[in-house]
Amino acid sequence: MEIYKDLNLPATQQFEKLLNSQLSKNKIEEGKIIEGKVTKITNKYVFLFIPGLKSEPVIDINEIKMIGMSEGIKEGELISVLLEKIEDKNGDVIVSAQKAQKIKGWNQLVKCYENNELINGKITQKTKGGVIVEHVETGSLMFCPGSQISDKPIKNIDHLIGVQQKFALIKLDMVRGNSVVSRRQVVSSSKKEDKVKIIEKFKVGDIIKDAVVKGYSSFGCFFEVTTPDGTLDTLCHLQEISYSRVNHPDEIFNIGEKHDLKVISIDMEKLQVGCSIKQLSPDPFEHISNYQIGSQYKVKVVKITDYGCFCELEAGLSTLLHSSEISWTKKNLSPKKMFNVGDQIDCIITEIDKEKRRVAISHRLTQENPYSKLENEFPVGSEIEGVISSFNEYAIYLKLGDFDIDGFLHSNDLSYIGKPEDELKKYKKGETLKVKILEIKKSEQKVRIGLKQLQKDPFDWFRDKKTNDAITVKVISSDNKGLFVKPEGCDVEILIKKSQIAMSASDARPSRFVGGERIDAAIAELNFEKRKVSLSIKLLEEIMNAKAIKEHSSPLSGKNLPFSSLSEQLDDKKSKKDKD
């Protein structure tokens, strides 16, 4: 053997060139798919020759059978394998024909997916949530969800199993190597092309004869239209069935019936044709000129909702009676408790809007306004009896006389003396009270009444009094705020604040009083509009002090007076007189 040591020799360079050219032909690399020539087939193995490998790879015959190549494989043929290891721990070459087939199949699926191409497949078996589909060209297995088998529900798919058909690739998971296909897209696509041809022959305004009722829902009725190019399903919306109000299509149609339709809309993007039945007949709203605002008419109740009743002035001419226009006095009433479908009731037209095709009516206007009647018979200031009908946390409601009206009696208008929350607790539902009408608001349908206004106002006791007058009061109780007192002969309870008990801070102690004492105090504030009065013992002391200073010109010791500073003030006054 000749050994090439000198790399500069021509023979060495020639050998290097030949070696590199041979290696470039056989790019042996793990993880790549390469071609191998079958050299020998036994009952257990298939032997391959791959140039560039030091030994012949061996494939288990069962793996060849799994990929469907066992019958057609012969010596000398080339098959694709995945080179997993050039040399394992035992020195063997590891290859796989099954994995090579799977990778090739996956690459083909990726290409079809990127180019948005359909693939050939066969449903092989049912599985949870769908079926397994085999790719015809590569044998790759894919999943087709049950919702993607057809555009219509299918109970039995046995007739589809094993049949070669087209599928659309809708999802590829590169990481997990999973693929999802759809037969539904293929079916819908072919139907879409046929549907386009049918719809293109229609135009708005066309009359479709003998369309068959196919089904209905809460929003409309579905019809099947037969044309020379095939059949088309179209929708007649609930509002387009009749000028009269229709609650549900099953009130008018039966499955299988034939009706004429008018095409009113065509949507080529959604491939939808909208139709109308009512537009085949004259619009009853054209007769609205026969009706006048303010006039009374008989109407028929055709539908009742939570917010009112839909009525008909005549066949097809609908109008709304809002719940607020049913009664003068009942608030938040339920129309279902007042009327039934089919009832004929009197109403007055209150509004006609031709642009919006809207007519508003009122039932309560056909009746006398009870608030006007109450105002005529019992004007503000009148007395009336009422029965307590309900309460809330701050008021009582009374049903007034024979009127179907609830008067509002605020807790502040129950008594001049007691606390409002305590006064409320004194009354019970069903009790009869005589009250005074304080206010009537017809536009707002409100009546305010009072109970204390029929009683003598204890505040009138102060009518002949004025600020700085001295009055005698009786101590009721005391706390940290001051003294609670009542003037003699008056039921008004008044608070003398702690700061107004005495001139001296040391004497201004509410705890000095235990209740029941009679003391004098001066009126510090008197406001009849606000019904407010303030009393002060301190003010009375100041008034008496000033009076004593004014009336006594001779000096006094002041030791025997209850005012600690009186003697000093008298001394100051005398010194001023001497100077004069």
C-alpha positions as CSV (number, residue, x, y, z in Angstrom):
1,M,0.0,0.0,0.0
2,E,1.3,3.4,-0.9
3,I,1.3,5.9,1.8
4,Y,0.9,9.6,0.9
5,K,2.9,11.6,3.4
6,D,3.9,14.7,1.4
7,L,0.7,16.8,0.7
8,N,2.6,18.8,-2.0
9,L,3.2,15.8,-4.2
10,P,0.9,15.6,-7.4
11,A,-0.2,12.1,-6.5
12,T,-1.3,13.1,-3.0
13,Q,-3.3,16.1,-4.4
14,Q,-4.9,13.8,-7.0
15,F,-6.0,11.3,-4.3
16,E,-7.4,14.1,-2.2
17,K,-9.5,15.4,-5.1
18,L,-10.8,11.9,-5.9
19,L,-11.7,11.3,-2.2
20,N,-13.6,14.7,-2.0
21,S,-15.5,14.0,-5.2
22,Q,-16.7,10.6,-3.9
23,L,-17.8,12.0,-0.5
24,S,-19.8,14.8,-2.3
25,K,-21.8,12.2,-4.1
26,N,-22.8,10.3,-1.0
27,K,-23.9,12.9,1.6
28,I,-24.3,10.6,4.5
29,E,-25.9,12.4,7.5
30,E,-28.1,11.2,10.3
31,G,-31.7,12.3,10.2
32,K,-31.8,12.5,6.4
33,I,-33.9,10.4,4.0
34,I,-31.7,8.4,1.6
35,E,-32.1,5.8,-1.1
36,G,-31.1,2.2,-0.5
37,K,-30.8,-0.7,-3.0
38,V,-32.4,-4.0,-1.9
39,T,-29.7,-6.7,-2.1
40,K,-31.3,-9.6,-0.3
41,I,-34.8,-10.5,1.0
42,T,-35.3,-13.2,3.7
43,N,-38.3,-14.3,5.8
44,K,-37.3,-11.8,8.5
45,Y,-35.2,-9.1,7.0
46,V,-34.5,-6.9,4.0
47,F,-30.9,-6.1,3.3
48,L,-29.9,-2.8,1.7
49,F,-26.8,-1.3,0.1
50,I,-26.2,2.4,0.6
51,P,-22.9,3.8,-0.8
52,G,-20.7,5.4,1.8
53,L,-21.8,3.2,4.7
54,K,-19.3,0.7,6.1
55,S,-22.0,-2.0,6.5
56,E,-25.3,-3.0,5.0
57,P,-28.5,-1.7,6.8
58,V,-31.2,-4.2,7.7
59,I,-34.9,-3.6,7.9
60,D,-37.4,-5.9,9.7
61,I,-39.8,-7.5,7.2
62,N,-42.7,-6.6,9.5
63,E,-42.0,-2.9,9.0
64,I,-42.1,-3.4,5.3
65,K,-45.4,-5.1,5.6
66,M,-46.8,-2.2,7.8
67,I,-46.2,0.3,5.0
68,G,-47.7,-2.0,2.4
69,M,-44.5,-2.7,0.4
70,S,-43.9,-6.4,1.2
71,E,-45.6,-7.8,-2.0
72,G,-44.1,-5.4,-4.5
73,I,-40.6,-5.2,-3.2
74,K,-37.8,-7.0,-5.2
75,E,-34.1,-7.3,-5.2
76,G,-32.4,-4.5,-7.0
77,E,-35.1,-2.0,-6.3
78,L,-34.6,1.3,-4.5
79,I,-36.5,2.2,-1.4
80,S,-36.4,5.4,0.7
81,V,-35.3,5.1,4.4
82,L,-34.5,7.4,7.2
83,L,-30.9,7.2,8.4
84,E,-31.4,7.2,12.2
85,K,-27.8,6.2,13.3
86,I,-24.7,5.7,11.2
87,E,-23.3,3.4,13.9
88,D,-25.0,2.3,17.1
89,K,-23.2,0.7,20.1
90,N,-23.0,-2.6,18.3
91,G,-21.5,-1.0,15.2
92,D,-24.8,-1.5,13.1
93,V,-26.4,1.1,10.8
94,I,-30.0,1.9,11.9
95,V,-32.6,2.9,9.2
96,S,-36.4,3.1,9.0
97,A,-38.5,2.8,5.9
98,Q,-41.8,3.5,7.9
99,K,-40.4,6.8,9.3
100,A,-39.1,7.8,5.9
101,Q,-42.6,7.3,4.4
102,K,-44.2,9.3,7.2
103,I,-41.8,12.2,6.8
104,K,-42.3,12.2,3.0
105,G,-46.1,12.1,3.5
106,W,-45.9,15.0,6.0
107,N,-43.9,17.1,3.7
108,Q,-46.4,16.5,0.9
109,L,-49.3,17.5,3.3
110,V,-47.4,20.7,4.3
111,K,-47.0,21.6,0.6
112,C,-50.7,21.0,-0.1
113,Y,-51.6,23.0,3.0
114,E,-49.4,26.0,2.0
115,N,-50.8,25.9,-1.6
116,N,-54.4,25.5,-0.3
117,E,-54.8,22.3,-2.4
118,L,-57.3,19.5,-1.8
119,I,-56.0,16.0,-1.0
120,N,-57.3,12.5,-1.7
121,G,-58.3,10.5,1.3
122,K,-60.4,7.6,2.5
123,I,-62.3,7.3,5.8
124,T,-60.9,4.2,7.5
125,Q,-62.6,4.1,10.8
126,K,-64.8,6.0,13.3
127,T,-63.3,7.4,16.5
128,K,-64.3,9.6,19.4
129,G,-65.4,13.0,18.0
130,G,-64.9,12.2,14.4
131,V,-63.2,9.8,11.9
132,I,-59.7,8.7,10.8
133,V,-58.8,9.6,7.2
134,E,-55.9,8.0,5.3
135,H,-54.0,10.0,2.8
136,V,-54.2,8.0,-0.4
137,E,-50.8,9.0,-1.8
138,T,-48.7,8.6,1.3
139,G,-50.8,6.6,3.7
140,S,-50.6,9.3,6.4
141,L,-53.4,9.2,8.9
142,M,-55.4,12.4,9.6
143,F,-58.3,13.4,11.8
144,C,-61.7,14.7,10.6
145,P,-64.0,16.1,13.3
146,G,-67.6,15.0,13.2
147,S,-68.7,18.6,12.6
148,Q,-66.5,18.6,9.4
149,I,-67.9,15.5,7.8
150,S,-70.8,17.2,6.1
151,D,-72.7,20.4,5.9
152,K,-75.8,18.7,7.2
153,P,-76.2,16.3,10.1
154,I,-75.6,12.7,9.2
155,K,-76.7,9.9,11.5
156,N,-75.0,7.1,9.6
157,I,-71.7,7.5,7.7
158,D,-71.1,3.8,6.8
159,H,-71.6,4.6,3.1
160,L,-68.6,7.0,3.3
161,I,-66.1,4.6,4.8
162,G,-63.4,3.3,2.3
163,V,-64.5,5.6,-0.4
164,Q,-61.8,7.8,-2.0
165,Q,-62.9,11.5,-1.9
166,K,-61.5,15.0,-1.6
167,F,-60.6,16.6,1.7
168,A,-59.4,20.1,2.7
169,L,-56.5,20.5,5.1
170,I,-57.6,22.9,7.8
171,K,-55.0,22.5,10.5
172,L,-51.4,21.2,10.8
173,D,-49.5,20.8,14.1
174,M,-45.8,20.8,13.2
175,V,-44.8,20.0,16.7
176,R,-47.0,17.0,17.3
177,G,-47.2,15.9,13.6
178,N,-51.0,16.0,13.7
179,S,-53.2,17.0,10.8
180,V,-57.0,17.9,10.7
181,V,-59.0,17.7,7.5
182,S,-62.5,18.7,6.5
183,R,-64.9,17.1,4.0
184,R,-67.6,19.7,4.8
185,Q,-65.6,22.5,3.1
186,V,-65.3,20.5,-0.1
187,V,-69.1,19.7,-0.1
188,S,-70.0,23.3,0.8
189,S,-67.7,24.7,-1.8
190,S,-69.3,22.7,-4.6
191,K,-72.7,23.7,-3.4
192,K,-71.6,27.3,-3.2
193,E,-70.7,27.3,-6.9
194,D,-74.2,25.9,-7.7
195,K,-75.8,28.4,-5.4
196,V,-74.1,31.3,-7.1
197,K,-75.4,30.3,-10.4
198,I,-79.0,30.2,-9.1
199,I,-78.9,33.5,-7.2
200,E,-77.3,35.4,-10.1
201,K,-80.6,34.8,-12.0
202,F,-82.7,36.7,-9.5
203,K,-83.1,40.5,-9.1
204,V,-84.8,42.6,-6.5
205,G,-88.5,42.9,-7.3
206,D,-88.9,39.4,-8.9
207,I,-92.0,37.4,-7.9
208,I,-91.3,33.8,-7.0
209,K,-94.2,31.5,-7.5
210,D,-95.2,28.5,-5.4
211,A,-92.3,28.6,-2.9
212,V,-92.7,25.7,-0.4
213,V,-92.7,26.2,3.4
214,K,-89.7,24.2,4.6
215,G,-89.5,25.3,8.2
216,Y,-89.8,28.3,10.6
217,S,-88.2,29.8,13.7
218,S,-89.0,32.7,16.0
219,F,-87.5,35.2,13.6
220,G,-89.1,34.1,10.3
221,C,-90.1,31.4,7.9
222,F,-87.9,29.4,5.5
223,F,-89.0,28.6,2.0
224,E,-87.6,26.2,-0.7
225,V,-87.5,27.7,-4.1
226,T,-87.2,25.3,-7.1
227,T,-85.4,26.5,-10.3
228,P,-84.2,24.8,-13.4
229,D,-80.6,25.0,-12.0
230,G,-81.6,23.5,-8.6
231,T,-83.2,24.4,-5.3
232,L,-82.6,27.4,-3.1
233,D,-83.5,28.1,0.5
234,T,-84.7,31.6,1.3
235,L,-85.9,33.4,4.4
236,C,-89.0,35.6,4.9
237,H,-88.4,37.6,8.0
238,L,-91.1,37.7,10.7
239,Q,-91.6,41.5,9.9
240,E,-92.1,40.7,6.2
241,I,-94.8,38.1,6.6
242,S,-97.7,40.4,7.2
243,Y,-98.6,44.1,7.9
244,S,-100.4,42.7,11.0
245,R,-98.3,41.8,14.0
246,V,-97.3,38.1,13.9
247,N,-96.0,36.4,17.1
248,H,-94.7,33.3,15.3
249,P,-94.8,32.0,11.7
250,D,-96.6,28.8,12.8
251,E,-99.7,31.0,13.4
252,I,-100.0,31.5,9.6
253,F,-98.0,28.7,7.8
254,N,-98.0,24.9,7.7
255,I,-95.0,22.8,6.5
256,G,-95.4,22.0,2.8
257,E,-97.7,24.9,1.9
258,K,-97.0,26.9,-1.2
259,H,-96.9,30.8,-1.2
260,D,-95.7,33.5,-3.6
261,L,-92.7,35.6,-2.6
262,K,-91.3,38.9,-3.6
263,V,-87.5,39.3,-3.7
264,I,-86.5,42.3,-1.6
265,S,-82.7,41.8,-1.1
266,I,-79.8,39.8,-2.6
267,D,-76.5,39.3,-0.8
268,M,-73.9,37.7,-3.1
269,E,-71.3,37.6,-0.3
270,K,-73.5,35.7,2.0
271,L,-75.3,34.0,-0.9
272,Q,-78.7,34.9,0.7
273,V,-82.0,36.0,-0.9
274,G,-84.4,37.9,1.3
275,C,-88.1,37.7,0.5
276,S,-91.4,39.3,1.5
277,I,-95.0,38.2,1.5
278,K,-96.6,41.4,2.8
279,Q,-95.2,43.5,0.0
280,L,-97.3,41.6,-2.5
281,S,-100.4,43.4,-1.1
282,P,-101.2,47.2,-0.5
283,D,-99.7,48.9,2.6
284,P,-102.5,49.6,5.0
285,F,-100.6,52.6,6.4
286,E,-101.7,54.4,3.3
287,H,-105.1,54.6,5.0
288,I,-103.7,56.6,8.0
289,S,-105.1,59.8,6.6
290,N,-108.5,58.4,7.7
291,Y,-107.5,58.8,11.3
292,Q,-107.1,62.0,13.3
293,I,-105.0,62.9,16.4
294,G,-107.2,63.4,19.4
295,S,-110.1,61.3,18.1
296,Q,-111.4,58.1,19.8
297,Y,-111.4,54.8,18.0
298,K,-111.9,51.1,18.8
299,V,-108.7,49.0,18.5
300,K,-108.1,45.3,18.7
301,V,-105.3,43.9,21.0
302,V,-103.1,41.6,19.0
303,K,-100.1,41.2,21.2
304,I,-99.2,41.9,24.9
305,T,-95.7,42.6,26.2
306,D,-94.3,43.8,29.5
307,Y,-94.2,47.4,28.2
308,G,-97.6,47.6,26.6
309,C,-100.0,46.3,24.0
310,F,-99.8,46.2,20.2
311,C,-103.2,46.9,18.7
312,E,-104.8,47.2,15.3
313,L,-106.8,50.2,14.1
314,E,-107.7,48.0,11.1
315,A,-106.2,44.9,9.5
316,G,-102.5,45.4,9.2
317,L,-102.5,49.0,10.6
318,S,-100.7,48.4,14.0
319,T,-100.2,50.8,16.9
320,L,-98.7,50.7,20.3
321,L,-100.5,51.3,23.6
322,H,-97.7,51.9,26.1
323,S,-98.2,50.7,29.7
324,S,-97.9,54.3,30.9
325,E,-101.0,55.2,28.8
326,I,-103.3,52.5,30.1
327,S,-104.3,54.0,33.5
328,W,-104.1,57.4,35.3
329,T,-103.4,55.9,38.7
330,K,-101.8,52.5,38.4
331,K,-98.0,52.6,38.4
332,N,-95.8,49.9,36.9
333,L,-98.9,47.8,36.0
334,S,-98.7,44.6,34.0
335,P,-100.7,45.0,30.7
336,K,-101.4,41.2,30.9
337,K,-103.5,41.8,34.0
338,M,-105.6,44.5,32.2
339,F,-106.2,43.0,28.7
340,N,-106.3,39.8,26.7
341,V,-105.4,39.2,23.1
342,G,-108.5,39.9,21.0
343,D,-110.0,42.5,23.3
344,Q,-111.7,45.5,21.7
345,I,-110.8,48.6,23.7
346,D,-111.4,52.4,23.3
347,C,-108.3,54.5,22.7
348,I,-107.5,58.1,21.6
349,I,-104.7,58.7,19.0
350,T,-102.0,60.8,20.5
351,E,-99.3,60.7,17.7
352,I,-99.0,59.9,14.0
353,D,-95.5,59.8,12.6
354,K,-95.6,59.1,8.9
355,E,-91.9,59.0,8.4
356,K,-91.3,56.4,11.1
357,R,-94.7,54.7,10.3
358,R,-95.6,54.9,14.0
359,V,-99.0,55.6,15.7
360,A,-99.3,56.1,19.5
361,I,-102.6,55.7,21.3
362,S,-103.8,56.2,24.9
363,H,-106.5,54.3,26.8
364,R,-106.5,56.5,29.9
365,L,-107.5,59.6,27.9
366,T,-110.9,58.0,27.2
367,Q,-111.5,58.2,31.0
368,E,-111.9,61.2,33.2
369,N,-108.7,62.3,34.9
370,P,-109.2,61.4,38.6
371,Y,-106.7,64.1,39.6
372,S,-108.8,66.8,37.9
373,K,-111.9,65.4,39.6
374,L,-110.1,65.4,43.0
375,E,-109.0,69.0,42.5
376,N,-112.5,70.1,41.6
377,E,-114.2,68.3,44.6
378,F,-111.3,68.7,47.1
379,P,-109.1,71.6,46.2
380,V,-105.8,72.3,48.1
381,G,-106.6,73.0,51.7
382,S,-109.6,70.6,51.9
383,E,-110.0,67.8,54.4
384,I,-110.5,64.3,53.2
385,E,-110.5,60.8,54.7
386,G,-108.2,58.1,53.4
387,V,-107.3,54.5,54.2
388,I,-103.7,53.5,54.7
389,S,-102.7,51.3,51.7
390,S,-98.9,51.0,52.1
391,F,-95.8,52.3,53.8
392,N,-92.1,52.9,53.1
393,E,-89.2,54.0,55.4
394,Y,-90.2,57.7,55.4
395,A,-93.9,58.0,54.3
396,I,-97.4,56.6,54.4
397,Y,-99.7,56.2,51.3
398,L,-103.5,56.7,51.7
399,K,-106.2,55.8,49.2
400,L,-108.2,59.0,49.2
401,G,-112.0,58.7,49.5
402,D,-113.7,57.1,46.5
403,F,-110.8,58.1,44.2
404,D,-108.4,55.5,42.9
405,I,-105.6,57.8,44.0
406,D,-102.9,57.3,46.6
407,G,-102.0,60.4,48.6
408,F,-98.4,60.8,49.8
409,L,-98.1,61.6,53.6
410,H,-94.5,62.3,54.6
411,S,-93.4,61.3,58.1
412,N,-92.5,65.0,58.7
413,D,-96.2,65.9,58.2
414,L,-97.5,63.4,60.8
415,S,-96.9,65.5,64.0
416,Y,-95.5,68.8,65.1
417,I,-94.0,67.3,68.2
418,G,-92.9,63.6,67.9
419,K,-89.9,62.3,65.9
420,P,-90.9,61.3,62.4
421,E,-89.6,57.7,62.6
422,D,-91.4,57.2,65.9
423,E,-94.7,58.6,64.5
424,L,-94.6,56.2,61.5
425,K,-94.7,53.3,63.9
426,K,-98.0,54.4,65.4
427,Y,-100.1,53.6,62.3
428,K,-101.2,50.3,60.6
429,K,-102.3,49.3,57.1
430,G,-106.1,49.7,56.7
431,E,-106.4,52.4,59.3
432,T,-108.6,55.4,58.3
433,L,-107.2,58.9,58.8
434,K,-108.5,62.4,58.1
435,V,-105.9,64.5,56.3
436,K,-105.5,67.8,54.6
437,I,-104.7,68.2,50.9
438,L,-101.5,70.2,50.7
439,E,-100.6,69.9,46.9
440,I,-102.0,68.4,43.7
441,K,-99.7,67.9,40.7
442,K,-101.9,66.7,37.8
443,S,-99.0,66.5,35.3
444,E,-96.9,64.4,37.6
445,Q,-100.0,62.5,39.0
446,K,-99.0,63.2,42.6
447,V,-101.0,64.3,45.7
448,R,-99.3,65.4,48.9
449,I,-101.3,65.4,52.1
450,G,-100.7,66.2,55.8
451,L,-102.0,65.1,59.1
452,K,-100.4,67.5,61.5
453,Q,-101.9,70.4,59.5
454,L,-105.3,69.5,61.1
455,Q,-103.8,69.8,64.6
456,K,-103.0,72.9,66.6
457,D,-99.5,74.1,66.0
458,P,-97.7,74.2,69.4
459,F,-95.3,76.7,67.9
460,D,-98.1,79.3,67.9
461,W,-97.3,79.7,71.7
462,F,-94.5,81.9,70.6
463,R,-96.6,84.3,68.4
464,D,-96.7,87.0,71.1
465,K,-93.0,86.5,72.0
466,K,-89.9,88.2,70.7
467,T,-86.1,87.9,70.9
468,N,-84.6,88.5,74.4
469,D,-87.9,87.8,76.2
470,A,-87.6,85.8,79.4
471,I,-89.7,82.7,79.7
472,T,-90.0,80.0,82.4
473,V,-89.2,76.4,81.2
474,K,-89.1,73.0,82.8
475,V,-86.1,70.7,82.5
476,I,-87.0,67.4,80.9
477,S,-83.6,65.8,80.7
478,S,-79.9,66.5,80.2
479,D,-76.9,65.1,78.4
480,N,-73.5,66.1,77.2
481,K,-75.1,68.4,74.6
482,G,-77.1,70.4,77.1
483,L,-80.6,70.6,78.6
484,F,-83.9,69.5,77.0
485,V,-86.6,71.8,78.2
486,K,-90.3,72.7,77.6
487,P,-91.8,76.1,78.1
488,E,-94.7,76.2,80.6
489,G,-97.9,75.8,78.7
490,C,-96.2,74.6,75.4
491,D,-95.4,71.1,74.1
492,V,-92.4,72.2,72.0
493,E,-89.2,70.5,73.3
494,I,-86.1,72.8,73.0
495,L,-82.4,72.2,73.5
496,I,-80.4,74.7,75.6
497,K,-76.9,74.1,74.5
498,K,-74.2,73.5,77.0
499,S,-72.5,76.7,76.1
500,Q,-75.7,78.6,76.8
501,I,-76.3,77.3,80.3
502,A,-74.3,79.9,82.3
503,M,-71.8,82.8,81.8
504,S,-69.2,81.1,83.9
505,A,-67.7,78.0,82.2
506,S,-67.5,76.3,85.6
507,D,-71.3,76.7,86.0
508,A,-72.2,75.5,82.5
509,R,-72.6,71.9,83.5
510,P,-75.7,70.0,82.3
511,S,-75.1,67.5,85.2
512,R,-76.2,70.2,87.7
513,F,-79.8,69.5,86.5
514,V,-81.6,66.1,87.2
515,G,-84.9,67.0,85.6
516,G,-88.1,68.6,86.8
517,E,-86.4,72.0,87.7
518,R,-88.1,75.2,86.7
519,I,-85.7,77.8,85.4
520,D,-85.8,81.0,83.5
521,A,-84.2,81.5,80.1
522,A,-84.1,84.2,77.3
523,I,-85.2,83.7,73.7
524,A,-82.0,83.9,71.7
525,E,-83.5,83.2,68.3
526,L,-87.1,83.0,66.9
527,N,-87.9,82.1,63.3
528,F,-91.5,81.3,62.4
529,E,-90.8,80.4,58.8
530,K,-88.3,77.8,59.8
531,R,-90.1,76.9,63.0
532,K,-86.9,77.4,65.0
533,V,-86.4,78.8,68.5
534,S,-83.3,78.9,70.6
535,L,-83.1,79.5,74.4
536,S,-80.2,80.7,76.5
537,I,-79.7,81.0,80.3
538,K,-76.5,82.8,79.6
539,L,-78.2,85.5,77.6
540,L,-80.7,86.0,80.4
541,E,-77.8,86.5,82.9
542,E,-76.2,89.0,80.6
543,I,-79.5,90.9,80.2
544,M,-80.1,90.9,84.0
545,N,-76.5,92.0,84.5
546,A,-76.8,94.9,82.2
547,K,-80.1,95.9,83.7
548,A,-78.6,95.9,87.3
549,I,-75.6,98.0,86.1
550,K,-77.9,100.5,84.5
551,E,-80.4,100.8,87.4
552,H,-77.9,100.9,90.4
553,S,-75.6,103.9,90.4
554,S,-74.2,103.2,94.0
555,P,-71.4,100.7,94.2
556,L,-72.3,97.2,95.3
557,S,-70.1,94.5,96.6
558,G,-71.5,92.0,94.3
559,K,-70.6,89.3,96.7
560,N,-74.3,88.4,97.2
561,L,-75.2,88.4,93.5
562,P,-75.0,85.2,91.4
563,F,-72.9,87.1,88.8
564,S,-69.2,87.0,89.6
565,S,-68.2,90.1,87.6
566,L,-71.2,92.4,88.5
567,S,-69.4,94.2,91.4
568,E,-66.4,95.1,89.2
569,Q,-68.6,96.4,86.5
570,L,-70.5,98.6,88.9
571,D,-67.2,100.0,90.2
572,D,-66.1,100.8,86.7
573,K,-69.4,102.7,86.1
574,K,-69.1,104.8,89.3
575,S,-65.5,105.8,88.5
576,K,-66.6,107.0,85.1
577,K,-69.4,109.2,86.7
578,D,-66.9,110.8,89.1
579,K,-64.6,111.7,86.2
580,D,-67.6,113.3,84.5
